[in-house]
Amino acid sequence: MEKDEESHWVNTTSVSEFILLGFSSHPKMQLLLFVLFLAIYLATLFGNSLLIALVKTDSRLQTPMYFFLANLSFVDISYTTTTVPQMLVHLLSTKRSISYVACVAQMYIFLSLGISECILYAVMAYDRYVAICHPLHYTVIMNRSVCIKMAIGIWVCGFFFTTLILSFTMRLPYCNLNEINHFFSEVPAILKLSCADTRLTELVVFVSAVIVLLTLLALILISYVFILEAILRISSGEGRFKTFSTCTSHITVVTLFYGAAMFMYMRPASSYSLEWDKMFSLLYNVVSALLNPLIYSLRNKEVKAAVLKMMGKTDH
């Protein structure tokens, strides 16, 4: 029985490559979109690389908060590089194919990085909680060894959940349909091409999204409840504002990233709109990676001072 099922799977999975339709529904805008996304990609690489370099070289940024921020920048560079260069090539080419193996690899890397980023935001919220609610013990609790172990744990969890999701997704047979209405290989778009019942896989994706997104979001919210309580106990209005300002950047990027990711993965498959999905994928894949270094640097005096120091100017 097992052999028959395996044979059936091999025979019906006849697709050797997929066609990424991308933004082909807007043929007159291909060149404009290419220029726009190229500019965004280069700005993303520059902004995030600069942030990593600053954290690495400036002694004032050698803290747990900036250690995790540098990790976030590395994830964002990797995240966008998984999808954007291929999208740029396809915008200028009539051949928009991606092999089955490359499709699986892209999904695996992209999803692993996405889940890792979700976990990283929760860890960053915990870091702010310890810094504000337990300032005297901050350097002890968040020592370098703990930070490194947390960073390793983030990556391990990201790859674990991705392996679970894709082990279900790629066991499905893919027969004649091979046109993906997306600019990269994303799970919801791939599931629409399967010629088998996808309900179990959709359930696994949904449950995984609930576990990852809602659990982590709950931890972030709990952290901020304690942070808010600690801030309200500060007698000085200026002190309250200064303390809360260290959290506003994190709140902004969490809202942007989690909002788009929850829209993509936490709704019934029947409600999927592939055109809207592409827009929201751009939001949490491309736009958030561009905005993260801007949000953190524009609101952060220490980062601004580090930039001025790198440029050879004195900061006052």
LUMLOGU-170577 format. One record per residue: x, y, z of N, C-alpha, C in turn. Coordinates in steps of 0.2 Angstrom, whole numbers, padded with zeros to 4 digits, always signed. Example, Ala and Ser with C-alpha at 12.3 -4.5 7.8 and 13.67 -1.06 7.14 Angstrom:
+0066-0028+0039+0062-0022+0039+0066-0016+0039+0064-0011+0035+0068-0005+0036+0064+0000+0039
This chain:
+0004-0006+0000+0000+0000+0000+0004+0006+0000+0010+0006+0004+0014+0012+0005+0018+0013-0002+0020+0007-0005+0023+0008-0012+0019+0011-0017+0012+0009-0017+0008+0011-0022+0007+0019-0021+0006+0021-0015+0005+0028-0014+0012+0032-0016+0018+0029-0014+0024+0033-0016+0024+0033-0024+0022+0028-0027+0023+0027-0035+0018+0033-0037+0012+0033-0034+0007+0038-0037+0009+0045-0036+0013+0046-0030+0015+0053-0029+0021+0055-0034+0025+0050-0036+0030+0051-0041+0028+0053-0048+0023+0049-0050+0020+0049-0056+0016+0056-0057+0012+0058-0052+0008+0063-0053+0011+0070-0052+0017+0070-0048+0021+0076-0048+0025+0077-0054+0022+0079-0059+0025+0079-0066+0028+0086-0067+0027+0091-0063+0029+0098-0064+0037+0098-0063+0041+0100-0068+0048+0101-0066+0050+0108-0065+0046+0113-0067+0047+0120-0066+0040+0123-0065+0041+0129-0062+0035+0134-0061+0036+0140-0065+0031+0143-0067+0031+0150-0070+0029+0155-0065+0033+0160-0063+0031+0165-0059+0028+0171-0063+0022+0172-0062+0018+0177-0066+0020+0184-0063+0022+0185-0057+0024+0191-0054+0019+0197-0056+0022+0202-0059+0018+0208-0060+0016+0208-0068+0016+0203-0071+0015+0203-0078+0008+0205-0080+0003+0206-0075-0003+0209-0077-0003+0217-0078+0003+0219-0077+0005+0226-0078+0011+0227-0083+0010+0225-0089+0016+0225-0094+0019+0231-0095+0015+0237-0095+0018+0243-0097+0022+0246-0091+0021+0243-0085+0024+0246-0079+0031+0242-0077+0033+0237-0081+0038+0233-0080+0045+0237-0078+0046+0241-0083+0053+0245-0082+0052+0249-0076+0046+0253-0075+0046+0257-0069+0046+0253-0063+0043+0247-0063+0043+0243-0057+0051+0240-0055+0054+0239-0061+0061+0237-0060+0065+0242-0057+0065+0248-0059+0068+0254-0056+0067+0255-0049+0060+0255-0048+0058+0256-0041+0060+0251-0036+0060+0244-0038+0062+0239-0034+0069+0238-0033+0073+0240-0038+0080+0240-0038+0082+0246-0033+0079+0251-0033+0081+0257-0029+0080+0255-0022+0074+0251-0020+0072+0249-0014+0077+0244-0011+0079+0239-0016+0083+0234-0014+0090+0237-0012+0093+0241-0016+0099+0244-0015+0099+0248-0008+0094+0252-0007+0093+0256-0001+0093+0251+0005+0089+0245+0004+0089+0240+0010+0096+0238+0011+0099+0236+0006+0106+0233+0007+0111+0238+0011+0110+0244+0008+0115+0250+0011+0113+0251+0019+0106+0252+0020+0104+0254+0027+0105+0248+0032+0104+0242+0030+0105+0237+0035+0112+0235+0035+0116+0235+0030+0123+0234+0031+0127+0240+0035+0125+0246+0034+0127+0251+0038+0126+0250+0045+0120+0248+0047+0118+0247+0054+0122+0241+0057+0123+0236+0053+0128+0230+0056+0135+0233+0057+0137+0237+0052+0144+0240+0053+0145+0244+0059+0140+0248+0060+0140+0253+0066+0140+0249+0072+0136+0244+0073+0135+0240+0079+0142+0236+0080+0145+0234+0075+0151+0230+0075+0157+0235+0077+0157+0241+0075+0163+0245+0076+0162+0251+0082+0156+0252+0084+0155+0258+0089+0154+0255+0095+0158+0256+0100+0158+0254+0107+0152+0255+0111+0149+0261+0109+0142+0263+0112+0137+0259+0110+0137+0255+0105+0132+0251+0102+0133+0243+0104+0138+0242+0108+0140+0235+0110+0135+0233+0116+0129+0233+0115+0124+0231+0120+0119+0226+0117+0115+0222+0121+0111+0217+0119+0106+0220+0114+0103+0226+0115+0098+0229+0111+0101+0229+0104+0107+0232+0103+0110+0233+0096+0113+0226+0093+0114+0221+0098+0116+0215+0095+0110+0212+0091+0104+0212+0094+0098+0209+0091+0096+0213+0085+0097+0220+0086+0096+0224+0080+0100+0223+0074+0107+0221+0075+0111+0219+0070+0109+0212+0067+0107+0208+0071+0104+0201+0069+0098+0203+0064+0093+0207+0066+0088+0209+0062+0090+0212+0055+0095+0216+0055+0097+0218+0049+0100+0213+0044+0103+0208+0047+0106+0202+0044+0100+0198+0041+0095+0197+0045+0089+0193+0043+0086+0197+0037+0085+0204+0037+0082+0208+0032+0086+0207+0026+0092+0208+0026+0096+0207+0020+0095+0201+0017+0096+0195+0021+0095+0189+0018+0088+0188+0015+0083+0190+0019+0076+0190+0017+0074+0192+0010+0077+0199+0009+0075+0202+0003+0079+0199-0003+0085+0197-0001+0090+0194-0007+0087+0187-0009+0083+0184-0005+0080+0177-0007+0075+0178-0012+0072+0184-0013+0066+0185-0018+0067+0191-0023+0070+0197-0020+0070+0203-0025+0075+0202-0031+0081+0200-0030+0085+0199-0037+0081+0195-0042+0078+0189-0040+0075+0185-0045+0069+0189-0048+0065+0193-0044+0060+0197-0046+0062+0202-0051+0068+0205-0050+0071+0210-0054+0072+0207-0061+0075+0201-0061+0077+0198-0067+0071+0197-0071+0066+0194-0068+0059+0192-0071+0056+0199-0074+0057+0204-0071+0053+0211-0073+0056+0213-0080+0062+0211-0082+0065+0212-0088+0066+0207-0093+0063+0201-0091+0064+0195-0095+0057+0192-0097+0056+0189-0103+0050+0185-0105+0050+0178-0102+0056+0176-0100+0056+0169-0096+0056+0170-0089+0051+0168-0086+0050+0169-0079+0049+0162-0075+0053+0157-0077+0052+0151-0074+0057+0150-0068+0055+0145-0064+0059+0143-0058+0059+0136-0058+0064+0132-0057+0064+0125-0057+0060+0122-0050+0058+0116-0050+0055+0114-0044+0059+0114-0038+0065+0112-0039+0070+0112-0034+0072+0119-0031+0073+0123-0036+0074+0130-0034+0068+0133-0030+0062+0131-0032+0056+0134-0029+0055+0131-0022+0057+0125-0021+0057+0122-0014+0062+0126-0010+0068+0127-0013+0074+0130-0009+0072+0137-0007+0069+0141-0012+0067+0148-0010+0061+0148-0005+0057+0143-0005+0051+0143+0000+0054+0142+0007+0059+0137+0007+0062+0135+0013+0066+0140+0017+0070+0144+0012+0075+0149+0015+0070+0155+0017+0065+0157+0013+0061+0163+0014+0057+0162+0021+0054+0156+0021+0050+0155+0027+0054+0154+0033+0060+0151+0033+0064+0150+0039+0066+0157+0041+0068+0162+0037+0070+0168+0039+0064+0172+0041+0058+0171+0038+0052+0175+0041+0050+0173+0048+0050+0166+0049+0049+0164+0056+0054+0166+0061+0060+0166+0059+0066+0168+0063+0065+0176+0065+0063+0180+0060+0062+0187+0061+0056+0188+0066+0051+0184+0066+0045+0184+0071+0048+0183+0078+0052+0178+0078+0054+0176+0085+0059+0181+0087+0063+0184+0083+0068+0189+0085+0064+0196+0088+0058+0197+0085+0055+0203+0087+0052+0202+0095+0050+0196+0096+0048+0194+0103+0054+0194+0108+0060+0192+0105+0066+0192+0110+0068+0199+0111+0067+0204+0106+0069+0211+0107+0064+0214+0112+0058+0212+0112+0053+0214+0117+0055+0212+0124+0057+0206+0124+0060+0204+0131+0066+0208+0133+0070+0209+0128+0076+0213+0130+0074+0220+0133+0069+0223+0130+0067+0230+0132+0064+0229+0139+0060+0223+0140+0057+0222+0147+0062+0222+0152+0067+0218+0151+0073+0217+0156+0076+0224+0157+0078+0227+0152+0081+0234+0152+0077+0239+0156+0071+0239+0155+0066+0244+0159+0064+0242+0166+0062+0236+0166+0059+0233+0172+0064+0231+0177+0070+0228+0175+0075+0226+0179+0082+0229+0177+0083+0235+0177+0089+0239+0175+0095+0237+0179+0095+0236+0185+0101+0234+0189+0103+0227+0187+0099+0223+0185+0101+0216+0183+0102+0215+0176+0101+0220+0172+0101+0219+0165+0107+0216+0162+0113+0219+0164+0119+0216+0161+0120+0209+0163+0117+0207+0169+0118+0200+0171+0114+0195+0167+0107+0197+0167+0102+0193+0164+0104+0192+0156+0105+0198+0153+0106+0198+0146+0114+0199+0144+0118+0194+0147+0125+0194+0146+0126+0191+0139+0132+0192+0137+0134+0190+0130+0132+0183+0128+0134+0178+0133+0132+0171+0132+0125+0170+0131+0121+0173+0135+0114+0172+0134+0111+0175+0127+0114+0181+0125+0112+0184+0119+0113+0179+0113+0119+0176+0113+0122+0172+0108+0117+0165+0108+0116+0163+0114+0111+0157+0114+0104+0158+0111+0102+0164+0113+0095+0166+0111+0095+0167+0103+0101+0170+0100+0101+0170+0093+0101+0164+0089+0105+0159+0092+0105+0152+0089+0099+0149+0090+0095+0150+0096+0088+0147+0097+0083+0150+0091+0084+0156+0090+0080+0159+0085+0080+0156+0078+0087+0155+0076+0088+0151+0069+0085+0144+0070+0087+0141+0075+0085+0133+0075+0077+0133+0075+0073+0137+0079+0066+0137+0079+0063+0139+0072+0067+0144+0068+0064+0146+0062+0065+0140+0057+0070+0136+0057+0071+0131+0052+0067+0125+0054+0066+0124+0061+0062+0118+0063+0054+0119+0060+0051+0125+0062+0044+0126+0059+0044+0126+0052+0049+0128+0048+0049+0128+0041+0049+0121+0038+0053+0117+0041+0054+0110+0040+0047+0106+0040+0043+0108+0046+0037+0105+0047+0032+0107+0042+0031+0113+0040+0027+0116+0036+0028+0113+0029+0034+0113+0026+0036+0111+0020+0036+0104+0019+0036+0100+0024+0036+0092+0024+0029+0090+0022+0024+0095+0023+0017+0093+0021+0016+0096+0014+0018+0103+0013+0017+0106+0007+0020+0102+0001+0026+0100+0001+0029+0097-0004+0028+0090-0005+0024+0087-0001+0022+0080-0002+0016+0080-0006+0013+0085-0007+0007+0086-0012+0009+0085-0019+0005+0081-0023+0006+0081-0030+0005+0087-0034+0009+0089-0039+0008+0095-0043+0008+0092-0050+0002+0093-0053+0001+0090-0060+0003+0094-0066-0003+0097-0068-0002+0101-0075-0001+0109-0074-0005+0111-0068-0004+0118-0067+0003+0120-0064+0006+0125-0067+0012+0127-0065+0014+0134-0065+0008+0138-0066+0009+0146-0066+0007+0148-0059+0012+0151-0056+0012+0154-0049+0010+0161-0050+0004+0163-0047+0002+0171-0048+0005+0174-0042+0012+0175-0042+0016+0178-0037+0023+0180-0040+0026+0184-0036+0033+0186-0038+0038+0182-0035+0037+0177-0031+0041+0172-0028+0037+0166-0026+0041+0161-0024+0037+0154-0022+0035+0155-0014+0029+0157-0013+0026+0157-0006+0021+0152-0005+0020+0149+0001+0016+0143+0002+0009+0144+0000+0005+0149+0002-0002+0150-0001-0003+0149-0008+0002+0153-0012+0001+0153-0019+0003+0146-0022+0008+0142-0019+0010+0135-0021+0004+0130-0020+0001+0131-0014-0005+0126-0013-0010+0126-0018-0012+0132-0021-0017+0133-0026-0016+0129-0032-0009+0126-0033-0008+0123-0039-0008+0115-0038-0009+0113-0032-0009+0106-0031-0015+0102-0034-0015+0096-0036-0020+0093-0039-0023+0088-0034-0022+0089-0027-0024+0084-0022-0028+0088-0017-0031+0085-0012-0034+0089-0007-0029+0092-0002-0030+0098-0002-0025+0102+0002-0027+0104+0009-0033+0102+0011-0036+0104+0018-0031+0102+0024-0028+0096+0024-0023+0095+0029-0017+0099+0029-0015+0101+0024-0009+0105+0023-0011+0112+0025-0017+0115+0023-0019+0121+0025-0020+0122+0032-0022+0116+0035-0023+0116+0043-0016+0116+0046-0011+0113+0044-0005+0113+0047-0002+0120+0046-0002+0123+0040+0000+0130+0039-0003+0135+0044-0010+0134+0045-0014+0139+0049-0012+0138+0057-0012+0131+0059-0010+0130+0066-0003+0132+0067+0002+0131+0063+0009+0134+0063+0009+0141+0064+0005+0145+0060+0005+0152+0060+0002+0154+0067-0003+0151+0069-0006+0153+0076-0001+0152+0081+0003+0146+0081+0008+0145+0086+0013+0150+0086+0016+0151+0080+0021+0156+0079+0019+0163+0080+0014+0165+0076+0012+0173+0077+0009+0175+0083+0003+0171+0085-0001+0173+0090+0003+0172+0097+0007+0166+0098+0011+0165+0104+0016+0171+0105+0020+0172+0099+0025+0177+0100+0022+0184+0101+0016+0186+0098+0013+0192+0098+0011+0193+0106+0008+0187+0109+0006+0188+0116+0012+0189+0120+0017+0186+0119+0023+0187+0123+0026+0194+0122+0025+0197+0116+0027+0204+0115+0022+0209+0119+0016+0207+0119+0011+0212+0122+0012+0211+0130+0013+0205+0132+0014+0204+0140+0020+0208+0142+0026+0208+0138+0032+0212+0139+0030+0219+0140+0026+0222+0135+0024+0229+0135+0019+0231+0140+0015+0226+0143+0011+0228+0149+0015+0229+0155+0020+0225+0156+0025+0226+0161+0029+0232+0160+0031+0234+0154+0035+0240+0152+0031+0246+0154+0025+0246+0152+0020+0252+0153+0019+0253+0160+0018+0247+0164+0018+0248+0171+0024+0252+0174+0030+0249+0172+0036+0252+0175+0037+0260+0173+0035+0261+0167+0035+0268+0164+0031+0273+0168+0025+0270+0170+0020+0274+0173+0022+0276+0181+0027+0272+0183+0029+0273+0190+0035+0278+0190+0037+0280+0184+0042+0285+0184+0039+0292+0185+0041+0296+0190+0038+0302+0192+0039+0308+0187+0044+0308+0184+0046+0313+0179+0043+0312+0172+0039+0317+0170+0036+0316+0163+0042+0315+0158+0047+0319+0158+0053+0318+0154+0056+0311+0154+0056+0309+0160+0059+0302+0161+0054+0297+0158+0048+0298+0159+0043+0293+0156+0044+0293+0148+0044+0299+0145+0045+0300+0138+0051+0297+0135+0057+0298+0139+0063+0295+0137+0063+0288+0137+0060+0285+0142+0060+0278+0143+0056+0274+0137+0050+0277+0136+0045+0275+0131+0048+0275+0124+0052+0281+0123+0055+0282+0116+0059+0276+0114+0062+0273+0119+0067+0267+0117+0063+0261+0114+0056+0261+0115+0052+0256+0113+0048+0257+0107+0047+0264+0105+0043+0265+0100+0045+0263+0093+0051+0262+0092+0054+0259+0085+0052+0252+0085+0053+0248+0090+0051+0241+0090+0043+0240+0089+0039+0244+0092+0032+0244+0092+0030+0245+0084+0033+0250+0081+0032+0252+0074+0033+0246+0070+0039+0243+0070+0041+0238+0065+0037+0231+0067+0035+0230+0073+0031+0224+0075+0024+0225+0072+0021+0231+0072+0015+0232+0070+0015+0231+0062+0020+0233+0059+0020+0233+0051+0021+0225+0049+0026+0222+0052+0028+0215+0050+0022+0210+0052+0020+0210+0059+0015+0205+0061+0009+0206+0058+0007+0212+0056+0000+0214+0053+0000+0211+0046+0005+0212+0042+0005+0209+0035+0006+0201+0036+0010+0199+0040+0011+0191+0040+0004+0188+0043+0001+0191+0048-0005+0188+0050-0011+0188+0045-0011+0193+0041-0015+0193+0035-0014+0188+0030-0008+0186+0029-0006+0181+0024-0007+0174+0026-0006+0173+0032-0006+0166+0035-0011+0164+0040-0015+0169+0042-0020+0167+0047-0027+0169+0045-0029+0166+0039-0035+0167+0036-0037+0161+0032-0044+0159+0031-0046+0153+0027-0043+0154+0020-0041+0148+0017-0038+0148+0010-0043+0150+0005-0050+0149+0007-0055+0152+0002-0055+0159+0001-0052+0163+0006-0052+0170+0006-0046+0173+0003-0041+0169+0000-0035+0171-0003-0037+0175-0009-0034+0181-0010-0034+0185-0016-0027+0186-0018-0025+0183-0023-0018+0182-0025-0015+0189-0027-0019+0194-0029-0016+0201-0031-0015+0204-0024-0020+0204-0019-0019+0207-0013-0013+0203-0009-0012+0197-0010-0007+0193-0007+0000+0196-0009+0001+0197-0015+0007+0200-0018+0008+0207-0015+0003+0211-0014+0004+0217-0010+0007+0217-0003+0003+0212+0001+0005+0211+0008+0012+0208+0008+0014+0203+0003+0020+0200+0003+0026+0206+0002+0024+0210-0002+0029+0216-0003+0030+0220+0004+0024+0221+0007+0024+0225+0013+0029+0221+0019+0028+0215+0020+0032+0212+0025+0039+0209+0023+0040+0209+0016+0046+0206+0014+0051+0212+0012+0048+0216+0008+0052+0222+0005+0052+0228+0009+0046+0230+0010+0045+0237+0013+0048+0237+0020+0046+0232+0024+0048+0232+0031+0056+0232+0032+0059+0228+0027+0066+0227+0027+0070+0234+0026+0066+0238+0021+0069+0245+0020+0068+0249+0026+0062+0249+0029+0060+0254+0034+0064+0253+0041+0065+0246+0042+0068+0245+0049+0074+0249+0051+0079+0249+0046+0085+0253+0048+0083+0261+0049+0079+0263+0045+0077+0270+0045+0073+0272+0051+0068+0267+0053+0064+0268+0059+0069+0268+0065+0074+0264+0066+0078+0263+0072+0083+0269+0072+0086+0271+0066+0091+0276+0066+0088+0283+0067+0082+0285+0064+0079+0291+0065+0077+0293+0072+0075+0287+0075+0072+0288+0082+0078+0287+0088+0084+0286+0085+0089+0284+0090+0095+0288+0090+0096+0292+0096+0102+0297+0096+0109+0293+0096+0109+0287+0099+0115+0283+0099+0117+0281+0092+0112+0279+0088+0114+0277+0081+0116+0283+0077+0112+0289+0078+0114+0295+0074+0121+0297+0076+0123+0297+0082+0130+0298+0084+0135+0294+0081+0133+0287+0081+0138+0283+0078+0139+0284+0070+0134+0286+0067+0134+0288+0060+0139+0294+0059+0138+0299+0063+0142+0305+0063+0149+0304+0064+0150+0299+0069+0157+0297+0071+0161+0293+0065+0157+0289+0061+0159+0286+0056+0161+0290+0050+0157+0296+0050+0158+0301+0044+0164+0306+0046+0166+0305+0052+0172+0309+0054+0170+0316+0057+0163+0316+0059+0161+0322+0062+0160+0321+0070+0161+0326+0073+0160+0325+0081+0152+0326+0082+0150+0322+0087+0143+0323+0089+0143+0327+0096+0138+0331+0097+0137+0335+0103+0131+0332+0107
